[in-house]
Amino acid sequence: MSAPSRVTIGDVAARAGVSKGTVSLAYSGKRPVSEETRRRIFDAAEELQWTASHRARALATSRTGAIGLVVARDPEVLATDAFFSKFISGCERVLAEHDMGLMLHAVTSPEAEQLVYERLAAGRADGVILLDVQVEDPRFALVRRLGLPAVVLSAHRPMRGETADLPTVYSDDSPAITELVRLMAEAGHTRIAHVAGPAQYIHGRIRREAFAAAMRERGLDDSLVAEGDFTASSGRAATARLLDLPQPPTAILYANDMMAIAGLSLARSRALRVPEDLSISGYDDSELSAHLSPGLTTVTTGAVQRGELAVTTLLAALAGEDPGVVLADHTTVVPRGSIAPPPRP
């Protein structure tokens, strides 16, 4: 009987009744596997005529069985921003299949962040995922110098050399912002504002530039921009600045849901109705956004899928492959009830 085509480590694991990570451990000898389990695995591999691939062998002999994730953000953002919990969930799904774990570090200064990367490179992790990519991000040179394998998560397709040729998983944030501006403009709004994320972050800059381009394309003023830092308090403060203008906006596009929800709360405290007096939109599709009244028009980013893709890409790099640049095509506008025509003069 001929061997089945494209037999995988998953097929062997299923036949032996174990996880894929256990199959890798049985072949590597890195950690103890019972003799009975080892026999079942080897019998299943022989029956299926499977031979451990270069990638499986490479994963099996990794140094620590851990991947590092360092988040340099305000603790309030980490605690309340839905993206992080969903992204981490996606990472864990793939890591669990390989009996690997995620080492999460939250830091509040560049110095502390560098120390964490140095410790991870010293044998505490096999590789890292780089989130919150900055313009001219110094971490690219740092991980290269440390010899620490890394995958970059970016908000646009990087230009050649932009991410130091590190494997990169990217989304394209611009079309969603363009779509939100279109929804507001076609509802009749001409004074549309943007509460942006920090300009040093690539995703903050990309969303701000996409907003400006979409406004200019429609012949609208693109100067109504107030910068926040993705926290609720900054969203509230930015909204107050915009609403205090002599000619306040009738619609506000926020760079994340948390700032949008805070803006909605501030507007209501000033007796403004959403969407009758003020239309708003968010970004990231947090769990709460669908349960507001009205529901928040926002953008789903497929954070779980991005986590899965980031880890899969990093594991491929650790196994000696060259994953290059990978598109995470999960960004979609979710229309709800928070955009309506502007109030009549």
KESEKE-618268 format. One record per residue (C-alpha): residue number from 1; residue in one letter; z, y, x. Coordinates in steps of 0.1 Angstrom, whole numbers, plus 5000, padded with zeros to 4 digits. Layout:
ATOM num residu   pz   py   px
ATOM NUM      A    Z    Y    X
...
***
This chain:
ATOM num residu   pz   py   px
ATOM   1      M 5000 5000 5000
ATOM   2      S 4990 5034 5014
ATOM   3      A 5016 5061 5020
ATOM   4      P 5019 5088 4994
ATOM   5      S 5003 5121 5005
ATOM   6      R 5024 5150 5015
ATOM   7      V 5057 5132 5015
ATOM   8      T 5085 5158 5021
ATOM   9      I 5121 5158 5033
ATOM  10      G 5129 5165 4996
ATOM  11      D 5112 5132 4986
ATOM  12      V 5133 5113 5012
ATOM  13      A 5165 5131 5000
ATOM  14      A 5158 5122 4964
ATOM  15      R 5151 5085 4972
ATOM  16      A 5183 5083 4993
ATOM  17      G 5203 5102 4967
ATOM  18      V 5215 5130 4991
ATOM  19      S 5207 5166 4999
ATOM  20      K 5178 5177 5021
ATOM  21      G 5205 5192 5045
ATOM  22      T 5221 5157 5048
ATOM  23      V 5187 5142 5058
ATOM  24      S 5184 5168 5085
ATOM  25      L 5219 5161 5098
ATOM  26      A 5212 5123 5098
ATOM  27      Y 5183 5129 5122
ATOM  28      S 5199 5155 5144
ATOM  29      G 5234 5139 5148
ATOM  30      K 5247 5175 5148
ATOM  31      R 5275 5167 5123
ATOM  32      P 5289 5133 5112
ATOM  33      V 5271 5114 5085
ATOM  34      S 5285 5081 5073
ATOM  35      E 5268 5049 5084
ATOM  36      E 5260 5039 5049
ATOM  37      T 5244 5074 5041
ATOM  38      R 5225 5073 5074
ATOM  39      R 5211 5038 5065
ATOM  40      R 5200 5049 5031
ATOM  41      I 5182 5079 5045
ATOM  42      F 5164 5059 5072
ATOM  43      D 5155 5032 5047
ATOM  44      A 5141 5058 5023
ATOM  45      A 5121 5074 5052
ATOM  46      E 5107 5041 5063
ATOM  47      E 5098 5031 5027
ATOM  48      L 5080 5065 5022
ATOM  49      Q 5065 5064 5057
ATOM  50      W 5080 5098 5064
ATOM  51      T 5085 5113 5099
ATOM  52      A 5107 5143 5104
ATOM  53      S 5085 5174 5109
ATOM  54      H 5088 5199 5137
ATOM  55      R 5103 5223 5111
ATOM  56      A 5129 5198 5098
ATOM  57      R 5139 5189 5134
ATOM  58      A 5142 5225 5143
ATOM  59      L 5164 5233 5113
ATOM  60      A 5185 5203 5119
ATOM  61      T 5193 5214 5155
ATOM  62      S 5202 5250 5147
ATOM  63      R 5233 5262 5164
ATOM  64      T 5257 5272 5135
ATOM  65      G 5243 5264 5101
ATOM  66      A 5249 5300 5090
ATOM  67      I 5228 5330 5083
ATOM  68      G 5242 5366 5087
ATOM  69      L 5238 5394 5062
ATOM  70      V 5253 5428 5072
ATOM  71      V 5255 5455 5045
ATOM  72      A 5262 5491 5058
ATOM  73      R 5269 5507 5024
ATOM  74      D 5296 5525 5005
ATOM  75      P 5319 5498 4992
ATOM  76      E 5314 5513 4957
ATOM  77      V 5277 5505 4959
ATOM  78      L 5283 5469 4971
ATOM  79      A 5307 5463 4942
ATOM  80      T 5286 5477 4914
ATOM  81      D 5249 5475 4924
ATOM  82      A 5235 5444 4907
ATOM  83      F 5208 5439 4934
ATOM  84      F 5232 5426 4960
ATOM  85      S 5249 5400 4938
ATOM  86      K 5215 5387 4926
ATOM  87      F 5200 5388 4961
ATOM  88      I 5229 5369 4976
ATOM  89      S 5227 5343 4948
ATOM  90      G 5190 5337 4958
ATOM  91      C 5199 5334 4994
ATOM  92      E 5227 5308 4986
ATOM  93      R 5203 5287 4965
ATOM  94      V 5180 5280 4994
ATOM  95      L 5208 5278 5020
ATOM  96      A 5226 5252 4999
ATOM  97      E 5195 5229 5001
ATOM  98      H 5199 5229 5039
ATOM  99      D 5237 5226 5039
ATOM 100      M 5238 5261 5054
ATOM 101      G 5260 5291 5046
ATOM 102      L 5258 5329 5043
ATOM 103      M 5281 5351 5064
ATOM 104      L 5284 5385 5046
ATOM 105      H 5297 5415 5065
ATOM 106      A 5303 5449 5049
ATOM 107      V 5306 5478 5074
ATOM 108      T 5309 5515 5071
ATOM 109      S 5296 5528 5105
ATOM 110      P 5267 5522 5128
ATOM 111      E 5291 5513 5156
ATOM 112      A 5308 5486 5135
ATOM 113      E 5274 5473 5124
ATOM 114      Q 5262 5469 5160
ATOM 115      L 5293 5450 5169
ATOM 116      V 5288 5426 5140
ATOM 117      Y 5252 5419 5152
ATOM 118      E 5265 5413 5187
ATOM 119      R 5290 5388 5174
ATOM 120      L 5264 5370 5153
ATOM 121      A 5241 5368 5183
ATOM 122      A 5269 5353 5204
ATOM 123      G 5267 5321 5184
ATOM 124      R 5281 5328 5150
ATOM 125      A 5248 5328 5131
ATOM 126      D 5214 5313 5136
ATOM 127      G 5196 5344 5123
ATOM 128      V 5201 5375 5101
ATOM 129      I 5185 5392 5071
ATOM 130      L 5180 5430 5076
ATOM 131      L 5184 5449 5043
ATOM 132      D 5183 5487 5037
ATOM 133      V 5156 5493 5062
ATOM 134      Q 5157 5528 5076
ATOM 135      V 5129 5550 5090
ATOM 136      E 5126 5541 5127
ATOM 137      D 5153 5515 5122
ATOM 138      P 5173 5509 5154
ATOM 139      R 5182 5474 5144
ATOM 140      F 5147 5461 5151
ATOM 141      A 5151 5468 5189
ATOM 142      L 5187 5456 5187
ATOM 143      V 5180 5421 5174
ATOM 144      R 5151 5418 5198
ATOM 145      R 5174 5427 5227
ATOM 146      L 5201 5403 5215
ATOM 147      G 5176 5375 5209
ATOM 148      L 5188 5372 5173
ATOM 149      P 5161 5359 5149
ATOM 150      A 5157 5381 5119
ATOM 151      V 5137 5387 5087
ATOM 152      V 5132 5422 5074
ATOM 153      L 5133 5431 5037
ATOM 154      S 5112 5462 5031
ATOM 155      A 5099 5483 5001
ATOM 156      H 5063 5485 5013
ATOM 157      R 5039 5466 5035
ATOM 158      P 5047 5476 5070
ATOM 159      M 5021 5491 5093
ATOM 160      R 5014 5473 5126
ATOM 161      G 5045 5475 5148
ATOM 162      E 5066 5492 5122
ATOM 163      T 5091 5463 5120
ATOM 164      A 5087 5453 5157
ATOM 165      D 5066 5423 5146
ATOM 166      L 5097 5407 5130
ATOM 167      P 5089 5385 5099
ATOM 168      T 5090 5408 5069
ATOM 169      V 5093 5402 5032
ATOM 170      Y 5082 5433 5013
ATOM 171      S 5078 5446 4978
ATOM 172      D 5056 5474 4966
ATOM 173      D 5078 5499 4949
ATOM 174      S 5052 5526 4944
ATOM 175      P 5033 5512 4913
ATOM 176      A 5065 5509 4893
ATOM 177      I 5075 5545 4900
ATOM 178      T 5039 5556 4890
ATOM 179      E 5042 5537 4858
ATOM 180      L 5075 5553 4849
ATOM 181      V 5060 5588 4855
ATOM 182      R 5031 5578 4833
ATOM 183      L 5054 5567 4805
ATOM 184      M 5073 5600 4806
ATOM 185      A 5041 5622 4809
ATOM 186      E 5023 5604 4781
ATOM 187      A 5054 5609 4759
ATOM 188      G 5048 5646 4764
ATOM 189      H 5072 5655 4793
ATOM 190      T 5060 5681 4818
ATOM 191      R 5094 5689 4835
ATOM 192      I 5103 5655 4850
ATOM 193      A 5129 5652 4877
ATOM 194      H 5138 5625 4902
ATOM 195      V 5173 5616 4913
ATOM 196      A 5164 5600 4946
ATOM 197      G 5181 5576 4970
ATOM 198      P 5190 5586 5006
ATOM 199      A 5159 5597 5024
ATOM 200      Q 5167 5577 5055
ATOM 201      Y 5162 5544 5036
ATOM 202      I 5126 5532 5034
ATOM 203      H 5130 5523 4997
ATOM 204      G 5145 5557 4990
ATOM 205      R 5116 5574 5007
ATOM 206      I 5089 5552 4992
ATOM 207      R 5102 5559 4956
ATOM 208      R 5105 5596 4963
ATOM 209      E 5069 5598 4977
ATOM 210      A 5056 5577 4948
ATOM 211      F 5072 5601 4923
ATOM 212      A 5057 5632 4940
ATOM 213      A 5023 5616 4942
ATOM 214      A 5023 5606 4906
ATOM 215      M 5034 5640 4895
ATOM 216      R 5008 5658 4916
ATOM 217      E 4981 5635 4902
ATOM 218      R 4989 5647 4867
ATOM 219      G 4991 5684 4878
ATOM 220      L 5029 5685 4873
ATOM 221      D 5056 5701 4894
ATOM 222      D 5070 5675 4918
ATOM 223      S 5098 5697 4932
ATOM 224      L 5126 5687 4908
ATOM 225      V 5143 5663 4931
ATOM 226      A 5180 5658 4937
ATOM 227      E 5193 5633 4963
ATOM 228      G 5220 5608 4955
ATOM 229      D 5234 5579 4975
ATOM 230      F 5230 5551 4948
ATOM 231      T 5266 5555 4937
ATOM 232      A 5276 5565 4901
ATOM 233      S 5294 5596 4913
ATOM 234      S 5263 5608 4932
ATOM 235      G 5242 5602 4901
ATOM 236      R 5265 5622 4880
ATOM 237      A 5266 5651 4905
ATOM 238      A 5228 5651 4909
ATOM 239      T 5223 5651 4871
ATOM 240      A 5246 5681 4868
ATOM 241      R 5227 5700 4894
ATOM 242      L 5194 5694 4875
ATOM 243      L 5208 5702 4841
ATOM 244      D 5223 5734 4854
ATOM 245      L 5189 5747 4863
ATOM 246      P 5176 5778 4844
ATOM 247      Q 5148 5754 4831
ATOM 248      P 5163 5719 4832
ATOM 249      P 5141 5688 4831
ATOM 250      T 5135 5670 4798
ATOM 251      A 5132 5637 4816
ATOM 252      I 5149 5622 4848
ATOM 253      L 5137 5592 4868
ATOM 254      Y 5166 5577 4888
ATOM 255      A 5162 5556 4919
ATOM 256      N 5187 5530 4906
ATOM 257      D 5204 5520 4874
ATOM 258      M 5239 5530 4885
ATOM 259      M 5229 5566 4890
ATOM 260      A 5210 5565 4857
ATOM 261      I 5240 5552 4837
ATOM 262      A 5262 5579 4852
ATOM 263      G 5235 5605 4843
ATOM 264      L 5234 5593 4808
ATOM 265      S 5272 5596 4805
ATOM 266      L 5271 5631 4818
ATOM 267      A 5243 5641 4795
ATOM 268      R 5263 5628 4765
ATOM 269      S 5294 5647 4777
ATOM 270      R 5273 5679 4773
ATOM 271      A 5262 5669 4738
ATOM 272      L 5227 5659 4749
ATOM 273      R 5212 5630 4731
ATOM 274      V 5192 5603 4749
ATOM 275      P 5163 5600 4744
ATOM 276      E 5160 5628 4718
ATOM 277      D 5170 5656 4741
ATOM 278      L 5167 5639 4775
ATOM 279      S 5146 5609 4785
ATOM 280      I 5158 5588 4815
ATOM 281      S 5148 5557 4835
ATOM 282      G 5165 5536 4861
ATOM 283      Y 5156 5510 4888
ATOM 284      D 5169 5475 4895
ATOM 285      D 5175 5462 4859
ATOM 286      S 5212 5457 4862
ATOM 287      E 5229 5435 4836
ATOM 288      L 5244 5465 4818
ATOM 289      S 5211 5484 4814
ATOM 290      A 5199 5462 4785
ATOM 291      H 5231 5467 4766
ATOM 292      L 5233 5505 4766
ATOM 293      S 5225 5525 4735
ATOM 294      P 5197 5531 4739
ATOM 295      G 5186 5504 4763
ATOM 296      L 5177 5517 4797
ATOM 297      T 5140 5517 4807
ATOM 298      T 5141 5504 4842
ATOM 299      V 5124 5482 4868
ATOM 300      T 5132 5446 4875
ATOM 301      T 5129 5437 4912
ATOM 302      G 5133 5399 4911
ATOM 303      A 5163 5402 4934
ATOM 304      V 5171 5364 4931
ATOM 305      Q 5136 5355 4941
ATOM 306      R 5137 5380 4970
ATOM 307      G 5168 5363 4983
ATOM 308      E 5152 5329 4981
ATOM 309      L 5120 5342 4998
ATOM 310      A 5140 5360 5025
ATOM 311      V 5159 5328 5035
ATOM 312      T 5128 5306 5033
ATOM 313      T 5110 5330 5056
ATOM 314      L 5138 5331 5081
ATOM 315      L 5142 5293 5081
ATOM 316      A 5105 5291 5088
ATOM 317      A 5109 5314 5118
ATOM 318      L 5139 5294 5130
ATOM 319      A 5117 5263 5129
ATOM 320      G 5092 5279 5152
ATOM 321      E 5067 5290 5126
ATOM 322      D 5052 5325 5123
ATOM 323      P 5056 5336 5087
ATOM 324      G 5043 5371 5094
ATOM 325      V 5044 5395 5064
ATOM 326      V 5052 5380 5030
ATOM 327      L 5048 5398 4996
ATOM 328      A 5076 5395 4971
ATOM 329      D 5056 5402 4939
ATOM 330      H 5083 5405 4913
ATOM 331      T 5085 5442 4906
ATOM 332      T 5079 5450 4870
ATOM 333      V 5087 5480 4846
ATOM 334      V 5109 5470 4817
ATOM 335      P 5104 5495 4788
ATOM 336      R 5134 5500 4765
ATOM 337      G 5145 5529 4743
ATOM 338      S 5155 5556 4768
ATOM 339      I 5121 5574 4769
ATOM 340      A 5109 5595 4739
ATOM 341      P 5089 5627 4734
ATOM 342      P 5107 5659 4746
ATOM 343      P 5126 5681 4720
ATOM 344      R 5105 5707 4703
ATOM 345      P 5109 5743 4717
***
